[in-house]
Amino acid sequence: DIFHSNPLVIGEPRSFVPEASYHAFAAAHATRDKMIYAGANDGFLHAFLGGTWDSTPPVGEEPSYDRGTGAEVFGFMPWPVRRNIRNLPKDGGNRDFYYVDGSPVAADVWIHSSGTQTAKAADGSEWHTVVAGGLRQGGKAYYAIDVTDPSAAGYPQYLWEFPKEGAPASVTSYMGETWGTPIVTKVKVVISGITYERWVAIVTGGYDKTGDPNDPVNYNATATAGRSLFIVDMKTGGILAQKKFNATASDATNQMRYAIPSTPSVLDLDGDEFADVIYVGDLGGNVWKWVVAYDPVNGNFGEDPINGGGSVDQPNWKFTQFFQAKTTSAASLGVTVGTTTYYKSIYFPPAATYKNGSLWLTFATGERANLKRGGDATTTDENNRFYSVVDADALERNGPYSAMNESTLLDSTDDGSCASLTGFTGYFFRARDAEKFVTNVDIFAYQVIAASYMPTDTTGNPCSSAGSATLYVFRVYCGEGFFGGTDGESRRLDLGAGMPTDPRITVSPTGTRVIVTQQDGEIENGLGPPIDPEKLGQLYWREVTD
């Protein structure tokens, strides 16, 4: 079945790349077949025909794709799945085994012909459309395949898997289940004083029980699985850069003591289309920051250990512990209540936006791997949190800094107004007892949009374990609730029973809608944040041709 994997549709190339070589590539493939890609727990990434270009439509209609046949065109089985597929007949109906369980992503990337190439081929032949993904609970690897031309004899073209089959323990021992999705982007690297463009996939180490402090039976402080970040070269699948737990290191990697299942948040701060900074949370409540911008004047630059020289550890890309989910710098990350210690685990990437020149980051915590875990009604110290903070020096030009924590944030749990943050670096609010934030976080029109889950029965009773879902909407820069009122209730809307999906925002000339699908299939389609063009600028456009 298709469980955690979201289907991906790819038609004509549509990336916004203002380069002549890309325009040539897009024109050459403007009428290629439309394909649908989805991972499934039969062991394959499947490709289905989603449409064929009709260049001679009936009179009065424009050329477009037809509906397709839905026929399967290929199935790709990654190597970790090939090792485990023998267990498929043993599945007893309780999801004993998973296979290609992650969601694929796609990107148009430039793959250089030479490691010291600066000019792209004018005919666009060096551009490729790539599908990449992880396996979630199906394995401890990522894959990438070239799907540029569905009509080509070699379609699809295998690119790489990371770690590759037979990779050394220095890599594989740092990998957990690949719950996150790759972020495909480009960075600048230096070889012999000259800068070059490199397309990469930024991935995290993933989930592993030995790296989950909320699983005290299995957590191991000295284990390594999942405690890593990698920047993988799109051409070769080789490691361009890495940060991984090293207990004896003298830098921040000695604090990477928890697994990182989240997708990373990768930001281009100056609009030059190159990645500048990476933020990602871990299961202990840390948010890590990795500055990958080309900023040599301030000592920040990367080298190319694949085509030139330098170390995969990239010592000149600044790596810091940006935030810790604890009350003070002296406090412990875990909160102990009685005999139980609770950690504020971060499973989803921070969302970010600029507001009046300030970079706001917002992220939340919750035990995604243990949805039925209860809280402690005697205190709120262990309750999960939603944080919204300002990074005043995103490129770390004036650092290093101590990690931020709750001591510099306003506690706005009971205040749903647009509170003054004078003297604070942001704010946070507490979730309700046992409530967990379990979706990606979006920001639209300065409104944060996310959803939570609260178990109604933490004992495992199947008759009453559906739980309840809640939609949260509030202003990123002050915490003001969207649903009316001035207390904490103004931020949330009850969605009823079941586990929520990621909220989706639709935009039209008549307004916006927020759509959430629940566990029982019910769809919540509610009014979204209003659009104020005078304050927000252009949000969407439609090209009209004669």
N, C-alpha and C positions, 0 to 999 in steps of 0.2 A: 504494500500500500504506500501511498504518498502521505507522510505524516507531518514531519517538521519542515519539509522542503516546500518552498513557495515556487510555483512555476514561473518561468522567465520567457518572455516573448521577444524575439529579435527579428526585425524586418530590415529596411534599408538603413545604412549608416546615418546617424543623426547627431553625432557628438558636435559640440560647439568648439571647433578647432580652427582658428582663423589663419590657416596655412594653405598655400596653393597645393602642396603635395597631398594633404588630406582631402581637399576638394576634388582632386583627381581620383582619389580612392573612392570617395563617396559616389561620384558620378559613375564610376565603373561598376559599382555594385548596387545601384539605385533600384534595380528591379529584381534583385535576388529573391529566392523563396523566403517566405516568412516561416520561422521555426519556433516551436515551443519546447523548452528544455525543463526537465523536472527530475529530481532525484527520487528514488523509490527504495523501499525495503525488500525488493526482490534482488537487489544487488547492483542495479544499473542507474546511471544517468541516462535518461531517455530523451530522444529527440523526435518530435512529431511534426508532420507537415501542417503548418497553420495557415497557409495561403500561398497562391501562385499569382504573380503579377498579370493582370489582364490589361493589355495595351490597346485592345480594340473593344471597348465596352459599348453597350447600346447607345443610340443617339440620345444626347442630353445628359449623359453621365460621364464623369471624369475617369481616366485610367486609375486603377486601384487594385488592391489585392482581393482575390475571391476568398471564400470561406475556408478553403483548404479541405483536405480529406481526413485529417487526423491520423493518417497512417504513420506508423513508426518507421523512421528512417535509419536510426542506429541506436545501439545501447553501448555505453562505455562502463566498464567495471574497473575501478581503481584497485591498485595492488593490495591494500589492506583488506578489501572486501574479498578478493580472490582467495585470500588465506582463510577466511571465515565462512565463505558461502556454503561450505559443507554442513553448516549448522542449520541451514534454512529448513530442511524437513523436520528438524527437532523442535521447531517453534510450537509451543503448546497453546498459542492463542493469547498469551499474556505479555506479548512484546518481549520475548526472551532475548531476541537478537535484533540489531539494527544494521543497516548497511549504508546506502547512500542517502543519509538522513538530513543533510544540510541543504541550504538554499544556494543555488548557483547565482553568480553575478556575471555581467558582461561589460566589456569595455573595448573601444577601438584603441589600439596601442601601436606605437612605432617601434619596430624591432630593427635595430641598427645592423648593417652588414659588416661594419668594422667597429672595433672598440674605440677607435680614435676618429670616428666619422662625425663631422659637424653639419654637413649639408644632407638633406633628405632627397631621395630619388624623386624627380619631378613628376613621374608618371603615377606616383602613389603606391607602387608595388611593395614598399617596405611597411605599409600599414596593414594591420590585421585585426580582425574581430576575434576576441578571445572570451571563452567562458571559463570561469574559475569557481571553485567552491571547496567547502570542507565537508566532512562526513558526519558531523555532530556525534551522536552516540554510536555511529557505525565504524569509527576508526580514528586513528591518530595521524592524519595526513591531509594535505590539500592537493588539488589537481588543477591543471590548466590544459585546455585543448583549443586549437585554432579552428574556428567555425566560419571563416571568412566567406567561403563560397559553397553553399550546399549542392551546387551542380558540378563541382570539381571532382575528378576521379579520386583524389586523395582525401576527400572530406569524410570525417573530421581529421585534422592532423594532430597527432599527439605532441604536446609540448613538454610537460614535465609533471612530476609529483614531488611534493615536499613533505617530509623527507623522502628521498627516493628509496626504492627497495635496496636493502643492503647498506644504507647509510650508517655511519659510525655512531656509537653510543653517545659521543659528545653532542650529537644532535637529537637522536631518537629518545634519549633519556629525559629530555626537556619537553617532550610532547605529551599532551593529554588528548582527550577527545576534542575534535576541532568544532566547537560550538559556534564560533564566530565566523563571519564571512570575510574573505579577503577584500581589502581596499586597494583597488588598482589605480595607480597615480604615477607621477613622475617626479624625480629629484635631480638635482645637479650634483655632479661629482667632479673631482679634480684629478687629472693625470698630468704630471710634469708641468704644473702651473696653468694648464688649459682646462676650462670647464666643458663638461659633456652632459648631454641629456640621457637619463636612464629611466625606462619604464619599469615599474616594480609592483609587486603585490606585498602589502603590509599585513602580516598575520600575527596572531597571538598563539601562545602555547596550548591553550584550551583548558578543559575541565578534567580534573583527576581528584579522586577522593582523598588522596594523600596530601592534596593542597587545599582542601576545604576545611577550615577550622570549625565550621558548624557541623561537621561530621567527626566528633572527637574520637570515635572508635578507630577510624581509619587515618586521620590526619597524622602526618609525620613531619616534624619541623626540619628534618635534614633531607627530605625527599626533594626531587627536582622536577617531576612531571608537571607540566602546565605552567611553570614559572619562567616564562620567556616571551620575548618579542623578536620577530624576524622581519627583515626587509629582503624579499626574494627577487632576484633578477628575472624579468619576464621572458627574456630570451633563453636563458640556460637553466633556470630553476636553482641556480647557485645562490649562496648567501652573500648579499651585498653588505648587510649590517645585522648585528644581533645584540640583544641585551638579555642576559639570563642569570639566574640566581647563582651567586658565588659567595658563600658565607665568609670567606677570608679576604674578599676584595676590599679595597680602600675607598671605593666609590659607592653610589647608591644601590648597586646590584646586590650588596650584602643584606639588603632589606627586602628583597623579592622573595618573601617567605610564603606566598600564597599563589594559588593557581590563577590564571588569567583567561577565563572563558569568553570574555566580552569581545565583540568586534571593536577595533580601535576607532577613535574619532580623529580624522586627519583633516587639518585646516590649511587652506591657502590664504594667508592673511593680507597679502598685498595684491592679489589678483593677477599674478604673473603666470598662473596655471601650474606652478610647481608647489609641492607640499612644503610647508614651513614648520609645522609642529604637530605632534601626535600626543593625544591624551587617552589614557585607558585606565580603568579601575580593576582591582583584583578582589578576591574573596575575603580578604582581611579588612577591607575598608580603605585601602590606599588608592589614590589616583596618581598614576605615573605620567611624567611629561618628558617628551623626547624632541628636542629642537633639531630638525633636519634641514633647516633653511641654509641657503648659501649666503653666509654673512661673514666673510673673512676678515673684514675690518674689526669685527668684534670677536674674532677667534673661533667662529663656528663654520665649519666646512667638512664635507665628506670626501673620502677617497674611493677608488675603485679597485678593491682587492681581486676582482675577477679579470679585468682587462689591463690593469696597471700595477699598482702596488698599494700597500697599506694594510691595515688590520680590519677584519670583520667586526671587531669591537668598536670601531669608529670613535676613538677617544676625543675627536674634535667636534662631535655632535653632542651637545650638552644633554645629559640625562639626569633628571631630578625626581625626588619624591614631592609632588606638588601639594597633595592634600591627604589628611588622615582623618577618618571618621571617628573622632574621639573628642572628649570635652576640652582637654588642655594638652599641651605638649608633653606634660609629665604623666598623663593618664595612659592606661593600657588601651589598645585597640579593642580588645574584648571586654564586655561588661559582664561581670559575674553576679548572678542572683541565686542565692542558695548554693547549690552544687552544679549549676549550669552556667556556662559561659556563652554569651551571644556575640557574634560578630556581624557587622553591617556589610554584607557582601554586595559587590557591584557586578552585575551580570550584563549590563547594557551600556553602550557608549554615551559619554556626555554629549549633549547638544549645545550648540554655541551660536551666538549672534553678537554683533556690535550694536551698542546703544550709546549715542552721544560720544563716540570715540572709545568707549570702554568695552573690553571683550568679556562678555558674560558666558559662563559655563553652568549648565544645570544637569544634575544627575541624581539618581535615587538608588536605594538599597532594598534588598529582599532576597530571601532564600529560595531562588528559582529551582534549585535541585531538591528541595524538600518543602513542597507547597503545604504540607499538612502540619508543619512545625508550629506549635503554639507559642505564646508569649508568657509573660508573668504578670498577672493582674495586680500585683502589689506595688509595681513601679512602672514608670515609662522610660527608664534609662536604657532599657534594651530594645525599645521600639525602633523600627526602621525609620529612615529619614529621607526627606527630599531636600537637596542642597541647591542653592543658586549663588555663585560666587564670581568675583571679578578677578581676572588675571591682569594685573597692572603692568607686567613686563613679560609678554608672551614669548619673546625671543631671548629672554634671560640675558639681556645686555648689561644689566646692572647687578646681577646676582653674584654668588649664590644666595638663596633665601632658605629659611627654615620652612618646613612643610606647614601649610595652613591647617587649622582645625576649628572646632566650633567656638573656641574662646573669642574669635574675632568676628563671629557671625551673630546677627540678631535672631533670637528665637521668636518666630512669628506663628507658632502653632495655633494660638488662640486669636490671632489678629489677621483677619482677611482683608484689611484695608491696604491702601498703598502706603506702607509705613516709611518713615524717614530712615535712611540708612547712614546718616552722618556718623562717622566714627567707626563704621563697620565695613568689612570687605565683602559683605553679602548677607544672606539669611538662610535659615532652614526651618522646616517644620517637621514634627513627629507624625508618623503614621499611627493608626489605632493598633491596639494590642493584636499581635499575630498577623497584621496586614503586611503584604509584600508588594512592592512595585515590580511588575512582571512583564512590562512591554518596553519597546523602544520609546525614547523621549523625542518629541518633535517640538519645534518652535515655529509658530506661524503668526505673523503680524504681532510679534512680541509676546504672544501667548504660549505658555508651555502646555503641551497636551500629552498626557500619559494615562495609563490605567493600572489599577491594582487588583489584587486578589486576596480574599480573606477566607480561610477555611472555617466551615461551620462545625466540623467535627474533626478533631486532631487525633482521634483514636483509631481511625481507619475503618470506621463503620461504612460500608458501601452504600447503605440506604440513606445516609445523610451527609455525604462527603463532597457534594457539588461545590459548596462554598459560594461566595458572592463577589461580584465585580463592581468596581467604582471607577468612574471617569474623573480625572483631575484636569482642570483648566485654570491657569492663573498667569498674571503678568510676570515675565522673567525678571524684571529689574526691581520689583518691589513686593511681589507675592500677593497682589490684590486678586481676590477670587472673581471668577467670571459669572457665577450663577446667582449673584445678588446677595446682599447682606454684608456685614463687616466682621464676622467671626470666621473661624477656620472652616466651618461648614460651607462657606461660600465658594470654596475651591472645588468641591466635589459633587458628583451626581451619581446616584445609585443606578446601576445597570441591571440589577437582578442577579439571578443565580448563574453560576458557571464561570469558566476561565475566559478572560477577554483576549482578543487578538490585538495586534498593534493598531492604534487609531490611524485612520486614513482621512486626509483632508481633501475635499473637492472644492474647486473654485469655479464660479460662473458669474456672468454679469449681474445676476440677481442676489449673489451672496455666497456664503461658504457653508459647508456641511462637514460634520465630524461623524465618521462611520466606524463602528466597532462591531465585530462579529463575536458572539459568545459560544460557549461550549455546546449548547443545545441547538446551535444553528440560527438562533434568533439574531436579527441584525438591528442594532441601535443606530438610527440615522437622525442625528440631532443638529440643531442650529449651531454653526461654528462662529469663531471670532469675527467681528465686523471689520470691514476694510475701510481705512481712512486714507484715500489717495494723497491728501495733502501732507500727511505725516509719514507715509510708508513708501511713496513713490510707486513705480510700475511693478505690479505683481505678476501679470501675465499679458500675453499678446496673442493675436491670431493673424496669420499672414493670409491675405486675400489676393488672389491673382485673377486677372481678367481672362 
